[in-house]
Amino acid sequence: MKIGIISDIHGGLVELIGALAVFRREQVDLIVCAGDLVDFGTWSDEVVKRIVDLQIPCVRGNHDRDAEERQRLRLEQPKYGLPVKQLNPETLLHLAELPPQLRYVWESTSILLTHANPWGDDTYVYPTSAPALFHRVIETSGADITILGHTHRPMQIESAGKLILNAGSTSANYDHTFGTCGILVLPARQFRILNIQTGRDVAITPQSV
């Protein structure tokens, strides 16, 4: 079973289309999204519509939450220094309905999909984070595999047979050079990161803690 993973699209429709093309070529069985559909890019409405039309399961990211809240409450000063962009009512409705977490069991493997971490929207779990933070993620998750977004940094962490994965950002990773997506193969638990522009694998260093 091949699972395509996207995250942190941030209104980047072209980049989302690129990731979907990679998944078609790789013949994934399904796609999931770890949140942050909107903000930064200019195509937030179109990104949300594409996710809805393709019925891609998605969790709520902090930008999804904040974009919906600031428009619903008519806040004049948006977070992150972003200009106010009026989103379509259909977009806002979908953002408001996004769940903070989704749980699955595929190929006898339990999976938690969430944005930043299993307990909230704002704590960053980086590849360089302290082992105690990884252990907290695994303990709080209670799943064999925890899929995160939020940091824009691809990551594969293993502890006591449990995995924490991050596919990076389709819009651009932390170094702002290119976007990435991920493919998880079950039951082998193999994880690949791919450059959505070239379709080629991106090397990351799996870590054990």
N, C-alpha and C positions, 0 to 999 in steps of 0.2 A: 504494500500500500504506500502510495506517495502522497504526501500532504504538502501543498504549497503554502508558504507563510509570507505575508506582507505586513508592513506596519509603517506608521508615521508617513502617510502619503502627503498630508498637508496641502491639499488642493492641487497637487501635481498630476494632472490628467495624463499628460504625455508619458510621464514616468510610470504611472499605473498601467497604461496600455503596454509599455515595454515589459513590465513584470508579467502581465498576462500572456504576452507572446512567449516569454521564456517558459512559462508553465505549460502552454500548449505544446511547445517543442519537446519538453520533458515528459509530457503525457501524465501530469499529476491527476490523481483521482478526485481531489477536492482542494479547496483553498480556504484558509482562514485569515482573518486580519486582526492584529493586536492593537488597533485603535489609532487615534489622531488622524481622522480623515480630512480635517479642514485646517484653515489658517495658513499663512505665509504665501502659498501659491494662489493663482487667480481663478482656479477652476473648482472651488470647493463644492458648489452645487452639482457640477457635472461628475465629480468624483463620487459623491454620495449616491447620485442616481445610478452610476455604473455598478457600484457595490450592491445596491438594492436590486437592480435588474438582474444581476448575475447570482443573486441570493447567496452572497458570500457572508458567512457568519462573522460578526465583528463585535468587539467589545468597545466600551467607551474609553477614550483617552482624555487626558486633562484639557487638551485644546477643544475637543468635542464638547465637553462639559461647559467650559468657559464661554465658547462661542454661543451656545444655546442660552446660557444664563444672561450674558450681557445684552443679547438682543431681546430676550423675554423681559428683562428688567429695564431695558432701554438705558443702559449705562453709557455715559459719554466718554469715559476713560477706559478703554479696553486694556486687558493685561498684555504683557510682553511688548508693549510699545507698538502694537499693530494698528494700522488704520481700521476704522469701522467699516466692515463690509456687510451689507444687508444680504442675508441668505433667504432663499425661497422658503415659504411656509412648509413645504414638503420636506425640505432639508432639515429644518428645525425640529419637525415632528420626529423624524428618524433619529436625529441626534439625542433627543430627549428619551427615546425608547431604547437606546443602546444599553445593554447590561454591563455591569462592571467586570463580570467574569462569565466564562462558559466552561463547562466540564464535559469531557467525552471519555469513552472507553473504546479504543480501536485496537484491534489485534491483541487483545488482552492487556493493553497498556492504558493506564489512566493518565489523562492529560488535563491540565488547567491552562486556559488561555486567559490572560489578563494584560493590562497595559504596563504599569510601572512595577507593581509588586502585588502580592496577594492581599495586602492590608490597606492599600491606599493608592492615590494617584500621583503622588509627588516625590517620593523617595527614589533616587536613581540607583540602579543596580548595575554598576560598571564591571567590565572584565577585571579591573584593578581593585575592586572593592575588597574589604576585609573578609576573610573566611566566615566570620561570625554572621555577616549579612547574608551570605549564600546559605548558611545553615538555617537562618531564620526563614528565608524564602521557602526552602524545602520543607521545613517543619510546618509552616503555616499553610502551604499549598496542599500537602497531603497527597500529592500526585506523583506518579512515576516520572512525568515530564512536565515542567512548567515553562510555558512560552510567554516571553515578555516582549515589550517594545520600549518606547520612551527615551532611551539613551542615544539612539541612532548609531549604536556600536554593535556589530555582530559579536556573538559570544556563544561559547559552549562550555558549560561548567558541569563537572560530574562529582557527586559525593555519595558514597555508600550505595551506588547503583542507581541514583536518581540524577536526572538531568535538568539543567536550566539552560534554555536556548533563547537567543535573540537574533532575528534575521536582519537587523539594522533597519535603515530607512529607505523606502523606494525613492524619496525625493532627493536625498543626499545624506551621506554619512557624515560623521563628526568632522572629517577633513574636507568636506564640501567638494569632493571630486566626482563621485558617482553614486548612484543609488544601488541598493542590493535587495535581493529577496532570498528566501530560504526554501529548501526542500528537505523534509523529514521522511525517511523511509522506515516503515514498520513492517514486521516486528524487529528488524535488525537494529533499529535506533541509530541509523546513520544520518548525519546532518551535513548538508552542503549549503554554502553561501555562493550566490551567483551575481555577477555584475549585470544589471538589467540592460546596459547599453551594448555590451559585447556578447552577453549570454555565457561568458566563461566563468569557471569556478574561481572564487576568491579564497586564498589561503588564510585560514585563521588557526590559532593554536589552541586546541582543546586543553582545558585545565582540570586538574583534580584537586579537591580541597578536603 
